[in-house]
Amino acid sequence: MEVLRGPDWCGAVAVAEGPAHLLEELDYAPLVIAPEKIICVGQNYRNHILERGRELPSHPTIFAKYSRALIGECRNVCRREKA
């Protein structure tokens, strides 16, 4: 973590020593470790909205999420079945 906080983290990683790992072997955690607030913006990509056949909104949708909603990359999203 300390390496990532530095101004030249990319250079530090390039010369770092240690074992190499295949991407498939890694377990990605959420990028934000302990967020105080999670504020999301939806409907903010014009091309994606048009691809889905929807009308462009007059303003983006802003919503919040709980911190426990964050998961790492390639993890399954658990959804409760409707009652």
Backbone hydrogen bonds in HBPLUS format (Angstrom, degrees):
<---DONOR---> <-ACCEPTOR-->    atom                        ^
c    i                          cat <-CA-CA->   ^        H-A-AA   ^      H-
h    n   atom  resd res      DA  || num        DHA   H-A  angle D-A-AA Bond
n    s   type  num  typ     dist DA aas  dist angle  dist       angle   num
A0004-LEU N   A0001-MET O   3.12 MM   3  5.36 120.1  2.49 102.1 115.6     1
A0005-ARG N   A0002-GLU O   3.18 MM   3  5.24 137.8  2.36  98.0 109.6     2
A0006-GLY N   A0003-VAL O   3.23 MM   3  5.60 154.4  2.30 108.7 115.9     3
A0012-ALA N   A0008-ASP O   3.08 MM   4  6.37 157.6  2.13 152.1 159.0     4
A0013-VAL N   A0009-TRP O   2.94 MM   4  6.10 154.5  2.01 148.0 154.1     5
A0014-ALA N   A0010-CYS O   3.08 MM   4  6.28 150.7  2.17 142.0 149.9     6
A0016-ALA N   A0013-VAL O   3.23 MM   3  5.01 156.8  2.29  98.9 105.8     7
A0025-GLU N   A0022-LEU O   2.96 MM   3  5.40 147.0  2.08 111.4 121.2     8
A0026-LEU N   A0023-LEU O   3.15 MM   3  5.42 155.5  2.21 108.2 115.5     9
A0065-LYS N   A0038-ILE O   3.15 MM  27  5.49 148.0  2.26 141.8 146.6    10
A0040-CYS N   A0063-PHE O   2.66 MM  23  5.22 172.0  1.67 177.1 175.5    11
A0063-PHE N   A0040-CYS O   2.98 MM  23  5.22 158.3  2.03 137.2 143.6    12
A0042-GLY N   A0061-THR O   2.62 MM  19  4.84 168.2  1.64 151.8 156.2    13
A0061-THR N   A0042-GLY O   3.08 MM  19  4.84 151.0  2.16 128.7 133.8    14
A0049-ILE N   A0045-TYR O   3.07 MM   4  6.36 159.2  2.11 158.8 165.2    15
A0050-LEU N   A0046-ARG O   3.03 MM   4  6.33 163.6  2.06 157.7 161.9    16
A0051-GLU N   A0047-ASN O   2.84 MM   4  6.03 152.9  1.92 147.7 155.7    17
A0052-ARG N   A0048-HIS O   3.18 MM   4  6.36 146.2  2.30 143.1 150.3    18
A0054-ARG N   A0049-ILE O   3.18 MM   5  5.60 164.0  2.21 158.2 154.3    19
A0053-GLY N   A0050-LEU O   2.97 MM   3  5.04 159.5  2.01 106.6 112.4    20
A0069-ALA N   A0066-TYR O   2.94 MM   3  5.48 161.5  1.98 117.4 122.8    21
A0070-LEU N   A0067-SER O   3.22 MM   3  5.85 171.1  2.23 118.1 120.9    22
